[in-house]
Amino acid sequence: MTPPLPLAPSAAISEQRPTVRIRFVGFWDGFDPRDNFFTRLLAPAWRLDFDSPPDYVVYTTVGSRRKEFLAYDCTRIFFSGENVGPDWLNCDWAFTFRHDSHPRHLRLPLWVLYADGRALVKPPTVDLEAMIAAKSRFCAFVVSNPLCQTRNDFFHRLSKYRPVDSGGKLFNNVGGRIADKRAFLADCRFTIAFENESFPGYTTEKVLEPMLVNSIPIYWGDPLVGRDFDTTSFLSAHDSPSLNDLVERVVAVDRDPALLATLLGRPWFRGNAVPPCAHTERILDRFATIFTTSIDPVARRRSVARSLRLHRMPAAVASIGHRLRRQMRKWSARGT
């Protein structure tokens, strides 16, 4: 699913904004390099020039275009929404999900691109009875990728208690793929919100989307998810010793309306405040630093590593590792 966009900049914005020659390459299908989360965020402060040779390239490494950034020797800014960290032999700045203290890295997990964090700040009073009454179904599951064995296993375990409604490509049991994911989740008391992989800091839209419609996430993926979200408001596998224990926790909440209301009454965010990683001012400040800091781009530096073309090795190793993990998950899925 393509992340929604921030609001478009006002037509009244002054044309006296400084010009930034920038390009976006290597992103996922459906990504518009001229109209996206970043361009909407930057446009009020800078006039973005997409047609001139760029001074800055924002890139990611997914799909068939993952090496496209190597054609540019200007300042490179890496963004990763997937479980891939920055490769400092090839990038000058980075925005990723990782809790990384590198001075040119800023944490920006993928979930931030999907909604304004303020939408998850709960008001002082909530009609919990009406919220619960609106939930006509038990649990949702909307997944296409079959390669996460932990997720597949949990779906089958929970389904032994009560049928889980699967509206995606995987294990579909509702007569076809759903057209409106959030409307589908809104009908359910719970949503299985497992990531494709587990890694510290790696939090995508999977935990955020059920929260937006007050469906309690049953989450697995980022063991540090509690740094951004209040884990007392949902059911985290990282607070359970086993998947069976997690199933038992879901059953307990499902059978106890008071316990269900308690979870729904708690804030999604820690302290009911948008976490720093989702503050747009913080992201803009980092871009301001990037655009005003004079550096010798890594792509132009002479070094033994670049002379021996070793700068290409991290991307190659990461690609091989990704393919090996994917193949192992395929073999694991076939064995079940």
Secondary structure as GFF3:
##gff-version 3
##sequence-region A 1 336
A	DSSP	beta_strand	19	25	.	.	.	ID=ss1
A	DSSP	alpha_helix	37	42	.	.	.	ID=ss2
A	DSSP	beta_strand	47	49	.	.	.	ID=ss3
A	DSSP	beta_strand	56	59	.	.	.	ID=ss4
A	DSSP	three_ten_helix	63	65	.	.	.	ID=ss5
A	DSSP	three_ten_helix	68	71	.	.	.	ID=ss6
A	DSSP	beta_strand	75	79	.	.	.	ID=ss7
A	DSSP	beta_strand	93	96	.	.	.	ID=ss8
A	DSSP	beta_strand	105	107	.	.	.	ID=ss9
A	DSSP	three_ten_helix	110	113	.	.	.	ID=ss10
A	DSSP	three_ten_helix	117	120	.	.	.	ID=ss11
A	DSSP	alpha_helix	128	133	.	.	.	ID=ss12
A	DSSP	beta_strand	137	141	.	.	.	ID=ss13
A	DSSP	alpha_helix	149	159	.	.	.	ID=ss14
A	DSSP	beta_strand	165	166	.	.	.	ID=ss15
A	DSSP	alpha_helix	181	186	.	.	.	ID=ss16
A	DSSP	beta_strand	188	194	.	.	.	ID=ss17
A	DSSP	alpha_helix	205	212	.	.	.	ID=ss18
A	DSSP	beta_strand	216	220	.	.	.	ID=ss19
A	DSSP	three_ten_helix	225	227	.	.	.	ID=ss20
A	DSSP	beta_strand	235	236	.	.	.	ID=ss21
A	DSSP	three_ten_helix	237	239	.	.	.	ID=ss22
A	DSSP	alpha_helix	243	255	.	.	.	ID=ss23
A	DSSP	alpha_helix	257	265	.	.	.	ID=ss24
A	DSSP	three_ten_helix	270	272	.	.	.	ID=ss25
A	DSSP	three_ten_helix	276	278	.	.	.	ID=ss26
A	DSSP	alpha_helix	280	292	.	.	.	ID=ss27
A	DSSP	three_ten_helix	298	300	.	.	.	ID=ss28
A	DSSP	alpha_helix	304	307	.	.	.	ID=ss29
A	DSSP	three_ten_helix	310	312	.	.	.	ID=ss30
A	DSSP	alpha_helix	313	334	.	.	.	ID=ss31
###
